[in-house]
Amino acid sequence: MRARLRHLPLALGCFAVVLAVLLPAFVYPRLARLPADPRQTQVLTARGATVLVPDTSAAAGARVVENAQVRVTTYAAGAPGELAYDGSVVWQLATTTRVEGFGVVDARVETVSLDPRTAEPTNCCGDALVTDVANPNGTRVHHRGHTAWPFDVRKRAYQVWDVQLNRAATAAFIGEEEREGIRTYRFEAVTPMERTGTRELPGALFGVFRPSVDAAAEYQDVRTYWVEPATGAVVALRDRVRQRFRYGDTVVPAMEADLESAPLDPAVRTQVERGALLLPWLRGRGSLFLLLDALLALAFWGRRALLRRQPPAGGVAAEAARATAAALRPARRPKKEASPSWVPDAYPRPSTAMFDAQAPAAYTPGTGAPSALSTRPSTSTRRPPQLKPE
């Protein structure tokens, strides 16, 4: 048993090395993946916004409303009926914009295919944007930049997808901040006012006597993300959007709002906190501690092995002196004791005293000259007489 325990540090060190390799190479890649069907909702709200809303009572069929309450809801789910290739996940992002008192003023459904490990768009599986119920298939879109943030976010700039621009914008790293008790990285994507296309609108909206005009669409945005770095979860989002239509010298605002995200759902918050605690250990931090433990265990085992092989303290002379002293020391012999199975005789053994008392002639013969009759040459003694004591 002692010989087996002697190699226990070696076994523990080897096990720690194997586990240190498996955690980042096998366990982490299987946990740090985008889900095929996230089923998550993100809500942005704004007060005091200015919005262009449809109004059948107005001459232009629409009018600008000020101090409005706006609610933008985006629901992410797996795309039904879409076949993913090369391990990609296919999501549908359904976004609606509601204005209090006027209902839904804008809606769109965006299909995006993503690499589940890197969150990069793969554009493999019917990426499209639907903005009109009359065209359910929508228009093809080639995504560039992150629609979802990746795992293990670093302190650097990222390219993030902006559906209004139909291209990616640069989100620069600003710093670290704590939001809702969670350590986050803050990123900011700034888009200056630029033209994004044209849109056919009623001429009366711009004060001209024409049924419709092609107005230029202009867009400006400052979007701030607070991202938990281990999971890539967006803890908070702020979007200062400015959209307007221009025809000639007339400008009509489409939306001017400072949107803020709602607090995290308790279930989502718990999931983010667990991922923030577990994923860094699986990615590499735990492997470092395991390798350190393995080195300590192997060093302890190696030291014990070297001590067993080294000669005793004092060298050869001391060993010889100890051997001489052991040789001169008297040997310890085992004490002879009767065996428990030994039983004494039931009758007394004959003794010399018994023979002296009962047969003196046999044991004390005379010392004189023998007679001639008892020493005849024809007589020889073959064996001594047998005596039977009584």
KEKE-3310 file (N, C-alpha, C; in steps of 0.2 Angstrom, whole numbers, plus 5000, padded with zeros to 4 digits):
npx = (5004:5010:5019:5011:5005:5016:5018:5007:5007:5013:5003:4993:4998:5000:4986:4981:4988:4983:4969:4971:4974:4962:4952:4952:4953:4943:4932:4928:4926:4914:4905:4905:4896:4885:4867:4856:4843:4839:4829:4827:4823:4825:4822:4820:4817:4811:4808:4800:4802:4803:4793:4788:4773:4760:4744:4728:4720:4727:4733:4743:4743:4751:4760:4770:4775:4777:4786:4784:4781:4792:4794:4805:4806:4815:4815:4823:4825:4826:4827:4813:4812:4823:4838:4854:4871:4887:4888:4883:4872:4855:4847:4832:4828:4816:4809:4800:4793:4785:4773:4767:4749:4748:4751:4760:4772:4783:4790:4800:4809:4823:4834:4848:4863:4875:4891:4893:4903:4912:4903:4903:4896:4890:4883:4876:4863:4850:4850:4841:4831:4815:4803:4791:4774:4769:4779:4785:4797:4807:4822:4838:4852:4869:4877:4889:4901:4897:4882:4878:4887:4903:4910:4922:4926:4937:4948:4947:4943:4928:4919:4902:4886:4874:4858:4851:4861:4865:4877:4893:4897:4910:4914:4921:4932:4929:4931:4931:4917:4904:4889:4873:4878:4887:4903:4908:4913:4914:4908:4908:4899:4899:4890:4891:4880:4873:4868:4857:4849:4834:4817:4800:4788:4773:4770:4764:4769:4780:4776:4774:4765:4762:4759:4768:4785:4802:4811:4826:4834:4841:4853:4859:4868:4872:4878:4879:4887:4886:4895:4896:4912:4916:4905:4899:4887:4875:4873:4868:4861:4862:4855:4856:4847:4845:4834:4829:4820:4824:4819:4823:4825:4818:4816:4811:4808:4810:4813:4818:4826:4831:4836:4835:4840:4830:4831:4840:4832:4828:4831:4839:4850:4855:4860:4870:4879:4883:4889:4900:4907:4911:4916:4929:4937:4937:4942:4956:4961:4959:4966:4979:4981:4979:4991:5001:4998:5001:5015:5020:5016:5023:5036:5037:5035:5047:5057:5055:5059:5072:5078:5076:5086:5098:5114:5116:5117:5133:5141:5152:5161:5153:5143:5150:5155:5142:5139:5149:5146:5134:5138:5145:5136:5127:5119:5101:5093:5079:5067:5065:5051:5038:5028:5011:5005:5011:5011:5014:5021:5011:5015:5029:5046:5060:5073:5090:5091:5081:5086:5097:5092:5084:5091:5106:5116:5118:5122:5133:5145:5156:5174:5184:5195:5190:5181:5186:5177:5167:5174:5176:5183:5174:5162:5153:5148:5134:5124:5119:5112:5094:5084:5070:5062:5052)
npy = (4994:5006:5008:5010:5022:5030:5034:5042:5057:5058:5053:5062:5074:5071:5069:5082:5089:5083:5087:5101:5103:5098:5106:5120:5115:5106:5107:5120:5125:5119:5124:5138:5144:5151:5150:5139:5143:5157:5165:5177:5194:5211:5227:5244:5260:5277:5294:5309:5310:5314:5310:5304:5300:5289:5297:5298:5308:5319:5330:5326:5313:5309:5315:5325:5320:5327:5325:5312:5295:5281:5264:5252:5236:5221:5204:5190:5174:5157:5154:5148:5134:5136:5129:5126:5128:5121:5121:5133:5145:5150:5165:5174:5191:5200:5216:5229:5246:5256:5269:5278:5279:5279:5266:5253:5259:5256:5241:5227:5212:5203:5191:5182:5173:5165:5161:5150:5150:5161:5171:5178:5184:5172:5172:5162:5156:5161:5175:5190:5204:5210:5222:5225:5219:5215:5210:5196:5188:5198:5207:5202:5202:5206:5202:5211:5212:5211:5205:5199:5199:5192:5178:5180:5194:5207:5221:5231:5238:5234:5228:5232:5227:5238:5240:5250:5257:5248:5242:5239:5247:5255:5250:5257:5254:5260:5260:5252:5248:5247:5240:5238:5230:5222:5218:5227:5230:5245:5251:5261:5266:5278:5286:5298:5311:5306:5302:5289:5284:5285:5289:5287:5299:5308:5324:5334:5334:5340:5353:5355:5355:5342:5325:5315:5314:5311:5309:5312:5301:5303:5299:5298:5292:5287:5275:5266:5252:5241:5228:5212:5204:5190:5182:5189:5195:5208:5220:5232:5245:5260:5271:5284:5291:5299:5302:5308:5316:5324:5336:5346:5362:5359:5350:5336:5328:5311:5302:5306:5302:5297:5282:5270:5255:5242:5236:5221:5205:5194:5181:5181:5189:5181:5170:5177:5181:5169:5163:5173:5170:5157:5154:5161:5153:5140:5144:5147:5151:5142:5132:5136:5136:5123:5118:5123:5117:5104:5105:5107:5095:5086:5090:5088:5074:5070:5075:5067:5054:5056:5058:5045:5038:5043:5042:5038:5051:5057:5049:5036:5032:5034:5025:5013:5013:5012:4999:4991:4993:4988:4974:4971:4972:4962:4947:4946:4933:4923:4919:4903:4895:4885:4875:4878:4866:4856:4843:4837:4821:4807:4799:4797:4801:4789:4791:4795:4793:4784:4773:4771:4768:4756:4747:4744:4735:4734:4747:4750:4741:4728:4731:4722:4708:4699:4683:4667:4660:4668:4674:4667:4662:4657:4664:4678:4695:4702:4712:4725:4721:4722:4732:4734:4746:4746)
npz = (5000:5004:4994:4983:4986:4986:4973:4971:4970:4957:4949:4951:4946:4932:4929:4931:4921:4909:4911:4910:4897:4890:4894:4888:4875:4872:4880:4882:4868:4865:4873:4872:4861:4849:4851:4842:4842:4849:4855:4862:4868:4865:4871:4867:4873:4872:4877:4874:4860:4842:4829:4813:4808:4801:4796:4792:4792:4789:4776:4769:4772:4782:4797:4808:4824:4840:4856:4858:4864:4861:4857:4853:4848:4847:4842:4843:4835:4830:4812:4804:4795:4788:4781:4788:4783:4784:4798:4802:4811:4809:4810:4814:4815:4821:4821:4828:4828:4839:4842:4855:4855:4842:4837:4828:4818:4810:4804:4802:4796:4797:4791:4795:4794:4804:4810:4823:4832:4830:4828:4816:4801:4789:4778:4771:4770:4764:4768:4771:4769:4775:4772:4768:4767:4756:4749:4753:4753:4753:4751:4745:4756:4760:4773:4783:4796:4814:4819:4830:4846:4848:4858:4871:4871:4865:4870:4859:4842:4834:4820:4817:4812:4803:4800:4794:4787:4778:4779:4788:4803:4813:4829:4842:4855:4871:4885:4902:4911:4924:4923:4929:4940:4933:4926:4912:4894:4886:4870:4856:4842:4829:4818:4806:4799:4784:4767:4764:4754:4743:4744:4740:4743:4749:4740:4747:4759:4759:4755:4742:4726:4721:4717:4722:4728:4726:4739:4748:4759:4774:4787:4804:4818:4834:4843:4857:4866:4880:4884:4890:4893:4892:4888:4878:4879:4877:4889:4891:4880:4871:4859:4849:4838:4822:4810:4794:4780:4765:4753:4741:4749:4760:4775:4783:4798:4802:4812:4828:4841:4858:4862:4875:4882:4891:4908:4911:4909:4924:4922:4911:4916:4926:4919:4911:4921:4926:4915:4914:4925:4923:4910:4907:4915:4909:4897:4899:4911:4921:4916:4918:4932:4934:4928:4936:4948:4943:4941:4954:4960:4953:4956:4969:4969:4962:4971:4982:4976:4972:4985:4990:4983:4986:4995:5013:5026:5030:5023:5016:5026:5038:5036:5037:5050:5057:5052:5059:5072:5073:5071:5082:5092:5104:5099:5098:5104:5101:5114:5121:5123:5130:5119:5116:5113:5120:5131:5147:5153:5159:5169:5180:5175:5175:5187:5192:5206:5209:5203:5210:5223:5221:5214:5217:5215:5201:5197:5206:5205:5212:5216:5217:5212:5199:5199:5194:5188:5183:5173:5161:5146:5136:5137:5133:5134:5126:5127:5138:5154:5156:5166:5175:5183:5198)
capx = (5000:5014:5022:5006:5004:5022:5017:5001:5009:5014:4997:4989:5001:4998:4979:4981:4991:4978:4963:4973:4973:4955:4947:4952:4953:4937:4926:4926:4923:4907:4900:4905:4893:4879:4862:4852:4836:4840:4822:4828:4820:4828:4818:4823:4812:4813:4803:4801:4804:4800:4792:4784:4768:4754:4738:4724:4716:4731:4732:4749:4743:4756:4762:4776:4772:4783:4786:4781:4784:4793:4796:4807:4807:4818:4814:4828:4823:4829:4823:4809:4812:4830:4843:4860:4876:4894:4887:4880:4865:4851:4842:4827:4827:4809:4809:4794:4793:4778:4773:4761:4744:4748:4753:4766:4774:4788:4792:4805:4811:4829:4837:4855:4866:4881:4896:4891:4909:4915:4898:4904:4891:4892:4879:4875:4857:4845:4850:4837:4827:4808:4800:4784:4771:4768:4785:4787:4804:4811:4828:4844:4857:4875:4879:4896:4901:4894:4875:4879:4894:4907:4913:4929:4927:4944:4948:4948:4937:4924:4914:4895:4881:4869:4854:4850:4866:4866:4884:4895:4900:4916:4912:4928:4933:4930:4934:4927:4912:4900:4882:4868:4882:4891:4908:4907:4917:4910:4910:4903:4899:4897:4889:4889:4874:4874:4863:4856:4845:4828:4810:4794:4784:4768:4773:4761:4773:4786:4773:4774:4759:4764:4756:4773:4791:4808:4815:4833:4834:4847:4853:4864:4867:4878:4876:4884:4886:4890:4896:4900:4917:4916:4899:4897:4880:4874:4870:4864:4862:4859:4855:4854:4846:4842:4833:4825:4819:4825:4817:4825:4827:4814:4818:4805:4811:4807:4813:4823:4825:4837:4833:4838:4838:4827:4835:4840:4827:4832:4834:4845:4855:4858:4864:4876:4883:4886:4894:4905:4911:4913:4920:4936:4941:4937:4946:4963:4963:4959:4972:4986:4981:4980:4998:5004:4997:5005:5022:5021:5015:5029:5042:5037:5037:5054:5061:5055:5063:5080:5080:5077:5092:5104:5117:5114:5121:5139:5145:5153:5164:5148:5139:5154:5154:5136:5139:5153:5143:5129:5141:5148:5131:5125:5112:5095:5090:5072:5066:5062:5045:5035:5023:5004:5002:5015:5008:5018:5019:5006:5019:5036:5051:5065:5079:5096:5090:5077:5090:5102:5089:5081:5096:5113:5121:5118:5125:5139:5148:5162:5180:5189:5197:5184:5183:5188:5170:5163:5177:5178:5183:5169:5156:5153:5142:5132:5121:5119:5105:5089:5081:5063:5061:5045)
capy = (5000:5012:5008:5013:5029:5034:5037:5046:5064:5058:5052:5068:5078:5069:5070:5089:5091:5081:5091:5107:5103:5096:5112:5125:5112:5102:5109:5127:5126:5116:5129:5145:5143:5154:5145:5139:5147:5161:5167:5183:5200:5217:5232:5251:5265:5284:5299:5316:5309:5317:5304:5304:5294:5290:5300:5298:5314:5325:5331:5322:5306:5308:5321:5324:5321:5328:5323:5305:5289:5276:5258:5248:5229:5216:5198:5185:5167:5153:5155:5142:5131:5137:5124:5129:5124:5122:5122:5140:5146:5155:5168:5180:5197:5204:5223:5234:5252:5258:5276:5278:5282:5278:5259:5251:5264:5253:5234:5223:5205:5202:5185:5182:5167:5166:5156:5150:5151:5168:5176:5182:5182:5167:5173:5155:5153:5166:5182:5194:5210:5211:5228:5226:5213:5213:5206:5192:5186:5203:5208:5199:5206:5203:5205:5212:5214:5207:5206:5197:5200:5186:5177:5183:5201:5210:5228:5233:5240:5229:5230:5229:5228:5243:5238:5257:5259:5242:5240:5239:5253:5253:5251:5258:5252:5266:5258:5247:5251:5242:5241:5233:5226:5217:5222:5227:5234:5250:5252:5266:5267:5284:5287:5305:5312:5304:5300:5282:5282:5289:5286:5291:5302:5313:5330:5339:5333:5345:5359:5356:5353:5336:5319:5312:5316:5306:5313:5309:5299:5304:5295:5299:5288:5286:5269:5264:5246:5239:5221:5208:5202:5183:5179:5194:5198:5216:5221:5239:5248:5267:5273:5291:5290:5305:5301:5313:5316:5330:5337:5353:5365:5357:5344:5333:5323:5304:5300:5309:5299:5294:5276:5266:5248:5241:5232:5214:5200:5191:5174:5182:5191:5175:5167:5181:5181:5162:5163:5177:5167:5150:5154:5162:5147:5135:5146:5147:5153:5136:5128:5139:5134:5115:5116:5125:5111:5098:5106:5106:5088:5082:5092:5084:5067:5070:5076:5060:5049:5058:5056:5038:5035:5046:5038:5041:5057:5055:5046:5029:5030:5033:5019:5007:5013:5009:4992:4988:4994:4983:4968:4970:4972:4955:4946:4944:4926:4922:4915:4897:4894:4879:4876:4877:4860:4851:4840:4832:4813:4805:4795:4800:4798:4787:4796:4791:4792:4778:4767:4769:4765:4750:4742:4746:4731:4736:4753:4750:4734:4728:4733:4717:4704:4694:4676:4664:4657:4673:4677:4662:4665:4656:4668:4685:4699:4705:4718:4726:4719:4727:4733:4737:4748:4746)
capz = (5000:5004:4987:4978:4988:4984:4966:4970:4967:4950:4945:4951:4941:4925:4928:4930:4914:4904:4911:4908:4889:4888:4896:4882:4868:4871:4884:4880:4861:4865:4877:4869:4854:4848:4850:4835:4843:4855:4858:4866:4866:4867:4871:4868:4874:4872:4878:4870:4853:4837:4824:4807:4809:4796:4798:4786:4792:4787:4769:4766:4774:4787:4800:4813:4831:4845:4863:4858:4867:4856:4860:4848:4851:4843:4845:4839:4836:4824:4806:4803:4788:4784:4782:4789:4780:4787:4805:4804:4814:4805:4815:4811:4819:4820:4824:4827:4831:4841:4845:4859:4853:4835:4836:4824:4813:4806:4805:4797:4798:4795:4791:4796:4796:4808:4813:4830:4836:4830:4827:4810:4796:4784:4771:4767:4770:4763:4771:4767:4773:4773:4775:4765:4767:4749:4746:4759:4752:4754:4746:4747:4760:4761:4780:4785:4803:4819:4821:4837:4848:4849:4865:4873:4867:4867:4870:4852:4838:4830:4814:4819:4806:4804:4794:4791:4782:4774:4779:4794:4806:4817:4836:4845:4862:4875:4892:4906:4915:4927:4922:4933:4944:4929:4923:4904:4890:4882:4863:4853:4835:4828:4811:4805:4795:4778:4763:4763:4748:4742:4746:4737:4749:4746:4739:4752:4765:4758:4753:4735:4724:4717:4721:4726:4726:4728:4744:4750:4766:4778:4793:4809:4823:4839:4846:4863:4868:4886:4882:4895:4888:4892:4885:4872:4880:4878:4895:4890:4874:4870:4852:4848:4831:4819:4803:4791:4773:4762:4746:4740:4755:4765:4778:4787:4802:4802:4819:4832:4848:4862:4864:4880:4883:4897:4912:4909:4913:4929:4920:4907:4920:4930:4914:4910:4927:4927:4910:4915:4930:4921:4903:4908:4918:4904:4891:4900:4918:4925:4914:4921:4939:4934:4926:4941:4952:4941:4942:4961:4962:4950:4959:4976:4968:4960:4976:4986:4972:4973:4992:4991:4979:4989:5001:5020:5028:5033:5018:5016:5033:5043:5035:5039:5057:5059:5051:5064:5079:5073:5071:5089:5097:5105:5095:5102:5102:5104:5121:5120:5128:5128:5115:5119:5112:5124:5137:5151:5154:5164:5174:5181:5171:5179:5189:5195:5213:5209:5201:5216:5229:5220:5210:5219:5212:5194:5196:5210:5205:5216:5212:5218:5207:5197:5200:5187:5185:5179:5167:5157:5139:5131:5139:5131:5135:5120:5129:5146:5157:5156:5172:5175:5190:5200)
cpx = (5004:5017:5017:5005:5010:5022:5011:5002:5010:5008:4993:4992:5000:4991:4978:4983:4986:4971:4965:4972:4966:4951:4947:4951:4947:4931:4923:4923:4916:4902:4900:4903:4887:4873:4859:4846:4837:4834:4824:4825:4824:4823:4821:4817:4815:4806:4805:4804:4800:4799:4787:4779:4762:4748:4734:4720:4720:4731:4738:4748:4748:4758:4767:4773:4778:4781:4782:4785:4785:4796:4798:4809:4810:4818:4819:4826:4826:4824:4820:4810:4819:4835:4850:4866:4883:4893:4885:4873:4862:4846:4837:4826:4821:4809:4803:4795:4786:4778:4766:4755:4743:4749:4759:4767:4779:4789:4796:4807:4817:4832:4844:4858:4873:4885:4895:4897:4912:4910:4899:4899:4894:4888:4877:4868:4851:4845:4846:4834:4820:4806:4793:4781:4769:4774:4788:4794:4809:4817:4834:4849:4863:4878:4887:4896:4897:4887:4874:4886:4897:4908:4920:4930:4933:4943:4951:4942:4934:4920:4907:4890:4876:4864:4851:4855:4867:4874:4886:4898:4905:4914:4919:4927:4934:4933:4929:4923:4907:4893:4878:4872:4887:4897:4908:4912:4912:4912:4905:4904:4896:4896:4887:4883:4876:4868:4863:4852:4839:4822:4805:4789:4779:4771:4770:4765:4778:4783:4774:4767:4760:4761:4762:4780:4796:4812:4821:4832:4841:4847:4860:4863:4874:4875:4881:4882:4889:4889:4899:4905:4917:4911:4897:4890:4880:4870:4866:4866:4859:4860:4852:4853:4843:4841:4828:4825:4820:4823:4818:4828:4823:4816:4813:4809:4807:4807:4819:4822:4831:4834:4838:4836:4835:4832:4834:4834:4831:4835:4840:4851:4859:4862:4870:4881:4887:4891:4900:4910:4915:4918:4927:4940:4942:4942:4953:4965:4963:4965:4979:4986:4982:4988:5002:5004:5001:5012:5024:5021:5021:5035:5042:5038:5044:5059:5061:5059:5070:5082:5080:5083:5098:5107:5115:5119:5127:5144:5147:5156:5158:5144:5143:5154:5148:5136:5143:5150:5137:5131:5143:5142:5128:5119:5107:5092:5083:5071:5062:5057:5041:5029:5016:5002:5006:5012:5013:5016:5015:5009:5026:5041:5056:5071:5084:5095:5086:5081:5095:5098:5086:5086:5103:5118:5122:5123:5132:5142:5154:5168:5186:5191:5191:5186:5184:5182:5167:5167:5180:5178:5178:5162:5158:5147:5140:5128:5120:5112:5100:5085:5075:5062:5053:5042)
cpy = (5006:5013:5012:5021:5034:5037:5041:5053:5064:5057:5058:5073:5077:5070:5078:5091:5089:5085:5098:5108:5102:5102:5117:5122:5108:5105:5116:5128:5124:5120:5136:5145:5147:5149:5145:5143:5151:5163:5172:5189:5206:5223:5239:5255:5272:5288:5305:5315:5313:5311:5306:5299:5295:5293:5301:5305:5320:5325:5327:5315:5304:5315:5319:5325:5322:5326:5316:5300:5284:5270:5254:5241:5224:5209:5193:5178:5164:5154:5148:5140:5132:5132:5127:5125:5126:5123:5129:5139:5151:5158:5173:5185:5201:5210:5227:5240:5255:5265:5276:5282:5281:5270:5258:5256:5261:5246:5232:5217:5204:5195:5185:5175:5168:5160:5156:5151:5158:5173:5180:5179:5177:5169:5167:5153:5158:5172:5187:5199:5211:5217:5229:5219:5210:5209:5202:5189:5191:5204:5205:5204:5202:5206:5205:5215:5210:5210:5204:5197:5193:5184:5179:5189:5204:5218:5231:5235:5234:5232:5227:5231:5233:5242:5245:5259:5254:5240:5240:5245:5251:5255:5252:5257:5259:5265:5253:5251:5246:5245:5236:5228:5221:5221:5221:5231:5239:5251:5257:5267:5273:5285:5294:5305:5310:5301:5292:5279:5287:5285:5291:5293:5307:5320:5335:5339:5339:5352:5360:5353:5347:5330:5316:5314:5311:5310:5309:5307:5300:5301:5297:5295:5288:5280:5266:5257:5245:5231:5217:5204:5194:5180:5183:5196:5205:5217:5227:5241:5255:5268:5279:5292:5297:5303:5306:5313:5323:5331:5345:5356:5363:5350:5342:5327:5316:5301:5303:5307:5297:5288:5273:5259:5247:5236:5224:5210:5196:5184:5175:5185:5186:5171:5170:5180:5174:5161:5167:5174:5161:5150:5156:5157:5142:5137:5145:5148:5147:5131:5130:5136:5126:5114:5118:5119:5105:5099:5105:5099:5084:5084:5088:5077:5066:5070:5070:5055:5050:5056:5049:5035:5038:5042:5042:5047:5054:5052:5039:5027:5030:5027:5013:5007:5010:5002:4988:4988:4988:4975:4966:4970:4964:4954:4944:4938:4926:4917:4909:4896:4888:4880:4875:4870:4854:4849:4836:4825:4812:4802:4798:4797:4795:4791:4792:4789:4785:4772:4765:4766:4758:4745:4744:4742:4732:4742:4754:4743:4734:4729:4728:4713:4699:4687:4673:4661:4662:4676:4672:4664:4663:4660:4675:4689:4703:4712:4719:4723:4724:4727:4736:4739:4747:4752)
cpz = (5000:4998:4982:4980:4987:4977:4965:4967:4959:4946:4945:4946:4934:4924:4927:4923:4909:4904:4909:4900:4887:4889:4890:4876:4867:4874:4882:4873:4861:4869:4874:4862:4854:4848:4844:4836:4849:4859:4864:4863:4869:4866:4872:4868:4874:4873:4875:4863:4848:4831:4819:4807:4804:4800:4792:4786:4790:4779:4765:4768:4779:4791:4805:4820:4835:4852:4863:4862:4862:4860:4854:4851:4846:4846:4840:4841:4830:4818:4805:4796:4784:4786:4782:4786:4784:4794:4807:4807:4810:4810:4811:4817:4817:4824:4822:4831:4832:4844:4849:4856:4845:4833:4832:4818:4808:4808:4800:4800:4794:4796:4791:4797:4799:4809:4820:4835:4836:4829:4821:4805:4791:4777:4767:4766:4770:4767:4767:4772:4771:4776:4773:4765:4760:4746:4752:4759:4753:4749:4749:4751:4761:4768:4780:4792:4807:4820:4828:4840:4849:4857:4865:4869:4870:4867:4864:4848:4835:4825:4816:4813:4808:4798:4791:4786:4777:4773:4786:4797:4811:4824:4839:4852:4866:4882:4895:4910:4919:4926:4925:4937:4940:4926:4915:4901:4886:4875:4861:4846:4833:4820:4809:4800:4787:4774:4763:4757:4747:4744:4743:4743:4745:4746:4744:4758:4765:4756:4746:4732:4719:4721:4725:4723:4729:4733:4746:4757:4769:4785:4797:4815:4828:4844:4851:4866:4875:4885:4888:4891:4887:4888:4878:4873:4880:4884:4895:4883:4874:4862:4851:4840:4828:4812:4800:4783:4770:4755:4745:4746:4761:4768:4783:4791:4802:4809:4822:4839:4851:4865:4870:4881:4890:4901:4910:4913:4918:4926:4915:4911:4924:4925:4912:4915:4928:4921:4911:4920:4927:4915:4904:4911:4913:4898:4893:4907:4922:4923:4917:4928:4939:4932:4932:4947:4950:4942:4949:4963:4959:4953:4966:4975:4966:4966:4981:4982:4973:4980:4993:4988:4982:4994:5008:5021:5031:5028:5019:5023:5038:5042:5038:5047:5060:5058:5057:5070:5079:5074:5078:5094:5098:5101:5100:5100:5105:5110:5119:5126:5126:5124:5118:5118:5116:5130:5141:5152:5159:5170:5175:5178:5177:5181:5192:5202:5213:5208:5207:5222:5227:5217:5211:5215:5205:5193:5200:5210:5210:5212:5213:5212:5205:5198:5193:5184:5181:5174:5163:5149:5134:5132:5137:5132:5129:5121:5136:5148:5157:5163:5172:5182:5191:5202)
residu = (MET:ARG:ALA:ARG:LEU:ARG:HIS:LEU:PRO:LEU:ALA:LEU:GLY:CYS:PHE:ALA:VAL:VAL:LEU:ALA:VAL:LEU:LEU:PRO:ALA:PHE:VAL:TYR:PRO:ARG:LEU:ALA:ARG:LEU:PRO:ALA:ASP:PRO:ARG:GLN:THR:GLN:VAL:LEU:THR:ALA:ARG:GLY:ALA:THR:VAL:LEU:VAL:PRO:ASP:THR:SER:ALA:ALA:ALA:GLY:ALA:ARG:VAL:VAL:GLU:ASN:ALA:GLN:VAL:ARG:VAL:THR:THR:TYR:ALA:ALA:GLY:ALA:PRO:GLY:GLU:LEU:ALA:TYR:ASP:GLY:SER:VAL:VAL:TRP:GLN:LEU:ALA:THR:THR:THR:ARG:VAL:GLU:GLY:PHE:GLY:VAL:VAL:ASP:ALA:ARG:VAL:GLU:THR:VAL:SER:LEU:ASP:PRO:ARG:THR:ALA:GLU:PRO:THR:ASN:CYS:CYS:GLY:ASP:ALA:LEU:VAL:THR:ASP:VAL:ALA:ASN:PRO:ASN:GLY:THR:ARG:VAL:HIS:HIS:ARG:GLY:HIS:THR:ALA:TRP:PRO:PHE:ASP:VAL:ARG:LYS:ARG:ALA:TYR:GLN:VAL:TRP:ASP:VAL:GLN:LEU:ASN:ARG:ALA:ALA:THR:ALA:ALA:PHE:ILE:GLY:GLU:GLU:GLU:ARG:GLU:GLY:ILE:ARG:THR:TYR:ARG:PHE:GLU:ALA:VAL:THR:PRO:MET:GLU:ARG:THR:GLY:THR:ARG:GLU:LEU:PRO:GLY:ALA:LEU:PHE:GLY:VAL:PHE:ARG:PRO:SER:VAL:ASP:ALA:ALA:ALA:GLU:TYR:GLN:ASP:VAL:ARG:THR:TYR:TRP:VAL:GLU:PRO:ALA:THR:GLY:ALA:VAL:VAL:ALA:LEU:ARG:ASP:ARG:VAL:ARG:GLN:ARG:PHE:ARG:TYR:GLY:ASP:THR:VAL:VAL:PRO:ALA:MET:GLU:ALA:ASP:LEU:GLU:SER:ALA:PRO:LEU:ASP:PRO:ALA:VAL:ARG:THR:GLN:VAL:GLU:ARG:GLY:ALA:LEU:LEU:LEU:PRO:TRP:LEU:ARG:GLY:ARG:GLY:SER:LEU:PHE:LEU:LEU:LEU:ASP:ALA:LEU:LEU:ALA:LEU:ALA:PHE:TRP:GLY:ARG:ARG:ALA:LEU:LEU:ARG:ARG:GLN:PRO:PRO:ALA:GLY:GLY:VAL:ALA:ALA:GLU:ALA:ALA:ARG:ALA:THR:ALA:ALA:ALA:LEU:ARG:PRO:ALA:ARG:ARG:PRO:LYS:LYS:GLU:ALA:SER:PRO:SER:TRP:VAL:PRO:ASP:ALA:TYR:PRO:ARG:PRO:SER:THR:ALA:MET:PHE:ASP:ALA:GLN:ALA:PRO:ALA:ALA:TYR:THR:PRO:GLY:THR:GLY:ALA:PRO:SER:ALA:LEU:SER:THR:ARG:PRO:SER:THR:SER:THR:ARG:ARG:PRO:PRO:GLN:LEU:LYS:PRO:GLU)
# end
